[in-house]
Amino acid sequence: MPVIAQQDAPSHPAAPSKTESTASPAPFPDLTPGPDGKLSQQQMQQLLRVVAEKDMENDKRQHDYTYIEREVQKNFDGKGHLKSTEIKTYEILEIAGEQVQRMIQKDDKPLEAKETAKEDAKVQKVIDKRKNETEEQKKKREEKETKEREDGRKFVKEIADAYNFKLVGLESVGGREAWVIDGEPRPGFEPHMKEAKFLSKIHGRVWIDKVDLQLSKLDVEMLDTISFGLVLARLHKGTRFSLEQTRVNDEVWLPKQLNFKLDARVALLKGYNIGDEQTFRDYKKFRTSTKIVGMGEVKDQPPQAQPQQ
């Protein structure tokens, strides 16, 4: 649930600066079953807090990786009939702490030279912005990113408090044993953050890796219409999100597949009925460097990425 609620695509916040204060990790939960062989509500709440903390750490470690993202977007009309399908493949690059999408294929075919140049120019624009960033601009950006991470931690607590959890059982996800936990909105929940007010309109199921205590799978659904944003947007009842993650390099859990069925309306005028399937592959860890170079220089240099183990 925190993955969907806090993620902003396609860009992600930078890794924490050396001067940033880090919050203490959530204590390892006591998962000893009670006399009935089940976990208590308190145990499951604490487990979800630990899992969410780990997932935020995964998000930071994701900045150490480049990877390929393939997106299949299906557009439907008001009656649910398929109108069109778009397939785009991106290379996800790391530029001074910011992840940038560079499209490399459309409909599973390489881009034409003109389109490739356009994508390179987009990346170069980000490079130039970072190279010309003043110390004051850098400080403000880092302060903003620090606040966003702290808000994320507060949101984690809201999620744990907003639901009644039920341990359904054990299932295999990617060949690994995982707890299966359902979450239903808790009657009477009063959010402390305005961003948490919509939690009462969402329910779902999570799969938690039993060994690593990591989010291995997620499936959530809107129980009612959710309105948000300065330009009023609405996510309609029945909108669904599902996520599956995988263990990479024995050190981090990163997205493997993300699907969502979106029924939305923006500014009460334009409607969107979209099915989206995103797959992530070829995670490669790179050697970090403080030097920012242009696209031309990158093409002239030997690759520095370290392949996934």
N, C-alpha and C positions, 0 to 999 in steps of 0.2 A: 504493500500500500504506500509506504513512503517513497518508493521509487517513482510511481506514477504521479504522486502529489507534488514532488519537489523537483522533478526533472524538467529542464528547459532545453529543448532541441532547437537548432543543431549545436549551439555553443554551450560550453560548460565552464564553470568558474575555475580559476587557476588554483594550483596547489598552494597550501598555506605558506606564508613567508616565514623567514627565520625568526622574526620578531613577534609572530602571532602566538597568543596564548592558546594552549590546547586543553580541551576539557578532559577530565579523567574518564577512562573507559568505564562502561557499565560493569558492575561486578558479575562474575560468572554465576548464573542462576542455580539454585538448588532444584534439581529435577528428579528428586526422589519421589516416586508415586506414593499417594496416600494409601490407607487401608483398603480402599476400593480399587486400587490399581490404577488410578487416574491422577492427572495433574490438576492442581487447584487453579482457580481463576488468577490468584496472585502469582503463582508460578508461571502461568502462560503469559501474563502481562509482562513479567520480568524477562521472560524468554524473548518476547517480541521486541522489547527495548534493546536487548543485547544484539539481536539480529539486525535491527535498524541501525544501530551504531556501527556494526561491522559493514553494513551496506554503504554507509556514508564514507567509511574508510576505503571501501572498494572504489567508490566514485573518484576519490583523490588519486588512488593508485592507477586508475584507468588513464590518467594523464601521462603515465610512463609507457604507454602503448600506442602504436599505430595499428589500424585494422581496416578491413573492408566491410562496408555496409551495403546490402542490397535491399531495395524497397520496391514492393509491388503494391501499387495503389489502384483500387477498383472503385469506380464512380457509378453510383446507382441513381435512377430517377425516383420520383416520389412514390412510385408503385413497387420499388424494390428491384426493377429490371436493370441489368448491367448495361451501362452506356459506353464506358470506355475503360481501358486498362493502361496504366503507365508503369514502366519498369525503369528504375534508375539505380545505378551502382556508384558508390562514393568511396574514395580513399579518405580516411579520417586522419588528419595531420595534427601535430602538436606544435603550436607557435607561441613561445613565451608564456606558457601556462594556459593558452586558449586552444580548444579543439575546433578545427575548421574542416568543413566538408568540401572536398574537391571532386566533382563528378567526373567519372572516367568512362562510363558506359551509359547508353540509353537504349532501352529495349534489348539489352544484352549484346549490343554492338558498340565497338569503340567510337568515341566522338570524332566528328570531323575536325579538321585543323582549326577552323574558325571557332568552333565551340571549345576546343581545348585551350586556345589562346585566351578565351573569355574566362575560363575557369582559373587559368594561371594568373590572370590579372586580378581576380578576386582574392587569391591567396597573397599576391604581392601587395595588395592594398592593406591587408592585415599586417604583413611584415613591416611595411613602411610606417604604419601607425605605431607599432611597438618600438621601432628604431628611433622614432622621433618623440617618444613619450617623455615628458619632463618628470623630474623627481616628484613634484607636487601631484601631477596626474597619476603617477604610479602609486603614490601613497593613498590617494582617494579611492583608486580602484581596489587596492588591497583591503582598505577599511570596509568598503562595500561588500567585498567577497567574504570577509571575516564575519560581518553581520549576517549575511545570508546563511553561512554555515551554523552560526549560533541559533538563528531562527529555525533551521532545520532540526537541530537537537531539541528545541522546545516543541516542535511539531511532532517529534517522535513520542514524547510523553503524552501529547493529546491523543494520538492514535491508540496507544495502549490503554488509555482511560475511556475511550469512546465506545469500546466494544465489549460484548460478552463473548468469550472464546470457548470453543468446544473442541477437544481433541478427538478427531474422527478415527485415527488409526495410523498405520504405517504403509507407505508405498515406495516403490523404487522409482527414482528420477535419475536418468542418465547412468543407471547401474549402481546407484548409491541409495541407501536407505534414508527415508525422510519422514519426519512427522507431518501429518496432515491436520491442519487446524482451521476451523471455520470461525469467521468473525461476523456477528450480527450487531447492529447498532444498539447501544445500551440506553434504555428509556431513562429520561431525566438527565442525560449528559449535558453539561454546560461548558462550552469551549472557552478557553482563555485567549485564544488567538482567533482573529476574524477569519483566517484561512482555514480554520478547523470547523467552521460552522456547517460545511457541506458533508462532513463525515457521517452524519446521521442519515444521509441519503445514499450511502454506499454500503454494500456488503460484499463479502468475498471469502476466498479460501487461499491459504498459503501452505507451501511445502517447505519445511526447514530441514536442511541436511543434519542428520543426527550426530555426525562426528564433528563437523566444522561449525555447527550452529550458524549456517549461512542460508540466505534466502535462495532456494534452488528453483522455485516456481511460484507463480502468483496468478490468480484469476479473480477480477473484481467486476461488479456490475452496478450500474446506477439504478436505485430503487425509485427515484423520482427525478423530475427535471431540476437541473442545477443552473442557476444564473450567476454570472460573474463578469468582472471587467468593467472598465470605464465605458468602452463601446459594448453595450449589453450583448452578451453571448449566452446561449443556452445549450447545455448538454441534455438531451432528452432521456427519459426513462428507457432502460434497456441497453444503453451504451455499455460496451464491454471492453475490458483490457486484459490481456494475458501476457505473461513474461516468463521466460525460462532462462536460467543462468547456468554457466559452466565454470569449472575450476580450471584456471590457467596458470601454468608454471609452478603449480603447487604453492602459490602465494596469494592468489586473489581470485574472486568470483566475478565474472563479467558477463554481460548479456550474450545470449546465444540466439534467442528469437523473441520478437515482440509483435503481438497481433492486437489490433483493436478494430471494433466495429463502431463507427462514429455517426451518430444522428444528431446534428447540431444546427443552430440558426444563429447568425451574427447580425446584430443591430435590428433584429426582428424582421429582416428582409431576406437576406440571402441564406438559403438552406444548403447544408452539406450532408450527404448520405454516402459515407465512404467506408470501404473495407481496406485496411492497411496491414501488410505483412512485411516485417523487417527481419532480416537475418544478418548475423555478425560472424565474421570468420577472419582467419589469418592474423590473429593477434601477434604482434611482434614488439618486443621490448627494445627501446632504443637507449643509447647513451646520452644522458642529458648534457647540454652545453649552454653557456650563457651567450654565445655568439648568435646573432640573428643575421641570416644571409638571404639574398634574393633568390627568386625561382631559377634564374639562369645559373647562379653559383651552385645551387643544389644539384642541378642536372649534370654539372661538370665534376662533381665530387663522387667518390666511391660511396656506396651505401654504408650507413653506420648502424643499421638496425640489427638487433640480435633476435633470431627466430625463437618462437615459443618452444619450450622444452616438451 
